[in-house]
């Protein structure tokens, strides 16, 4: 499709260059859209003024300074007047004699989408004929007849040319409108930067990639538009693109907390660079969660066998030491203390193995709509009983009253771990603060700070590593590692730093507001097990929904046809008869209602895999809260 479009553009340009008249088209922003070769030759314009995106005022200034309009006096005032006339553009025809003695006619016509098309015709010969006719009308009657015939022929040719130009103008206008509409609909910023590193073209999507950025950027330097942080991140790749080397890369835009993917493609014709950029923050969050899940699976495989063997060895050690402890007389002086220490160490080893199993064992991230205010109140109740009298705790929730999709169990474990670490850092006296904030409508930030001594340089570098501890023999070195692990499973980040008064740890989780629950709707529940259907029906009714039930695909389709007010379909994949929930989703009338599937099949079952391509799938068993969260997501696959 792109090749065909390029061929059409090339043919159109070739046709315009065959026209004897000069032609130019400017858009509503007074920037050049297209011109033919004749325009450049007629006015002897430099290349930068006949390049798409060139400014109308720059062309007028160039011609005025060169004397093409004669003595205009104040050049800038003359340019301003012409620009004002252009912005209030009306159809016109005029003739003027240039400084080189040639006379041209100028005919301009506005375009429906804004801007205008102008045709310039060299009428020097015609004007000379008119003068000759007036001065020698009697002597040159024969020549007059010839010139009149030539003029009539020229007029006919001009009329044909104008007709062709009008059709070309219509086609160009339609093509330009389609191209601009296409670029505006794409969920990405598309732009072109010239050799001077100023934007020559941009769709209006930059603000969707970098919140707060202006969309009106044509003519501005790229460094000014992006700001110092983003420009520093892309500058090396941009330099390579200007040297002819394309690249695709990702970078973090800290001011907006967004992850951006950019593609730079050199423009071999004009010496600039084409830029395509998009916001991949959610993709990066999901990718991080998947990577952490895979790392957990690998770690579980590596440690499960070792943990089993070590557990057996520790069991043997504990048994032998207990036997030694019961021996009379004692094996030797100081033996009781050694035996007791050995037993304590073995028991601690067993506890450590359990922590490793917890960290590497399978644990899924299950987000549900969570009221952060109530969540933090419950966390505060749990924490206060563990704090000594000299350590104070304050919590601030600055996220608002809107619920968010979070895994409250994982988040509670993580924050409880951080607060207890902060307690230990404070010793017997100090202050702990926990603050929840929103960051650029992209992240939820939970920051725990304390007034302890802060992190050492070594701790800042290695505190998230397994088994690193600053508590000597009392610490396992797995607390912050588990916090990191659970945060990564959610697609988030963990950041350690020292504040003004002590250490600071921040958890950033993807901010996903829970959808507002509207008026209860009518849900069609399709399940062939009466007991399970009754359980799910009660969950739905407790959430305020009306429920109608079916046990097969045919029964469900009959109800859908008779009840257009059904607001959602919830169906098991496996149903009675030879048709499945996938068939039911496929037979749904287009646009009728959102569809959701549930199943007890394992995720790698072919039917389960195929179902995920049709609609969201909820794995059984599930709770009422998990069902409510499941029905709040979009129904696309």
PyMOL commands that set and color helices and strands:
alter all, ss='L'
color gray80, all
select helices_A, chain A and resi 2-18+37-43+47-49+56-66+75-87+124-135+141-185+206-209+222-226+228-242+281-326+335-360+372-384+408-426+457-462+472-474+479-489+530-542+553-562+581-587+606-612+624-631
alter helices_A, ss='H'
color red, helices_A
select strands_A, chain A and resi 22-26+32-35+92-97+103-110+116-122+189-193+199-202+247-253+258-266+273-279+368-370+391-397+404-406+430-439+443-450+493-498+503-510+522-526+546-550+568-572+594-599+616-619
alter strands_A, ss='S'
color yellow, strands_A
deselect
rebuild
show_as cartoon
